[in-house]
Amino acid sequence: MAMTTSLVYYASVSRGSTVVAEHKKAREDLADVAMECLEKVPAFHNQFTYTIKQRVFIFLMDKGFTYCAIVDEALGKVKGFGFLEHVRDEFNLLLRSRGLDGARLERNALVTDFAGVFKHLVKPLVGIPQKEVDLNDEHHSDSKDETALSPSASRAEHSQPGPAALTPNGHTKTDKKSTKHQQVVQVKEIMMTNSGKALDKCQKLEGGGGSSDMDHGGNRKLKGRQVASRMWWRNVKLVLILDLVVCCLLFAIWLGICKGFTCVKSS
């Protein structure tokens, strides 16, 4: 049975690319990945997310600060944004209580002071990682298929002595640790590459008016402003046209009453 673990792998508060406070999960070195993402955060956004290899990258921008979290897909985006909103509120409370100027904070200035807050907010966000859930589902599915197809072959396989039974457990664990380490390195490289591509794509879409699969309210907000601007100009043109029609109508009535320009001549 899979063990529950913390589903928050990394979290940070930064101003631009300067990280002032961060949280790292043990044995999850994702600081380099997060730093690359922070350097390419697209403008005109207040939030966006994307998912790579069962890892959800969540960003929340507010008042010049970027709140970043890398969480497991099993946690979900809703809880991920809720977590960052709590981080934002606690961070603003810390700045106000100490009278700190956020614009003058240096790198890692509040790592120690904010560590307790991160620990408190991360503590309840535990569960079974999505990768293990998927592996367990595949394992159960394969076991059912093998049992249904050849139950006699399965019994015969268990009855035959094999070299695995004679192999010491220490050797097997070493092989597993080595394989797991290689997988972690490969996954980290893939995440570094894909995160850069995803953010580059997001930045290109800003100027092209295209649509993205990533969830970002800032992009929708920018488009909303453009639509509102177009509607405003359309209303202005309509009002001007109506004013012109009314003026022409009044002028025609005046000409009819005065029978031309006789009123002007008589005066």
Phi, psi and omega in degrees: 000135182290142180271146177282148181211171178293135182263003176255112185269331182201146175208148181203160171237127184218158173243105190070234177260009180266110180278123181257339177205141181207159177231132179236133175280142180301139179066017175232089183271087182246012182296321180295319179297314180297321181297319178297321179294318181296325181290341182243020179298124182290150179282168177063029175239148170248347174191149171194162181218160166203159188238133177221122174054053180061016176246128180256121177266120185238133181229135178229120181252132182202123175054044176086354180251147177246123179255117187243143175214140172244112186237165177285149181299333180294335179289321179092158183286325182298310179292328178296315177292324176299320177298314181293326177295321176295319178299315179300313182296317180293324180292316178297323178296320179295318179297316181293319183293331181256359179065037183271146175264111184299330182290343183254006180289136179267173181299132179060027183293329184240022181300312181290316184293329185262359182299319180296324179294314178302314181299319180292319183284330182280332188309314182281350184271072181239161178169190179268124180303147183298327180297318179290324177298315180296319180295319178296320178297317179294321181296315179294323180293317179294321180296319179295320180295317181294320180293321181288326184279314186215078179292327180291322179294324179296320179293322180294322180296321179289333183280340183273131176288138182233166181294337182295328181289334181269350182280132179299149182292329181300322180293320181293317180297322179298316178297320181294318180296319179296315179297318181295320179297318178296320179295321179297316179297316180296317180297318180298318179296318179297318180295321179298315181292311184291325179295320177295318179296318182296318181288325176298318179297319180296320180293323178293322182292338180298315183275343184267352179072016180276186180241150182238155177280347181283149179272109176217115180293334180297320180296317178296324179295320179295316178297322179298321178294320179296317179296317179297322178296317179296319179294323179297315178296323178295319179293321178299315179298319180296318179296318179297320178295317179296319177299318180296319179296316179298318179297317179296320180295315178297321178296321178294320178296318179298318178297322180292321180290318183274357182054057180096225182250027180295326179298324180289317181294321182293329178284000000 
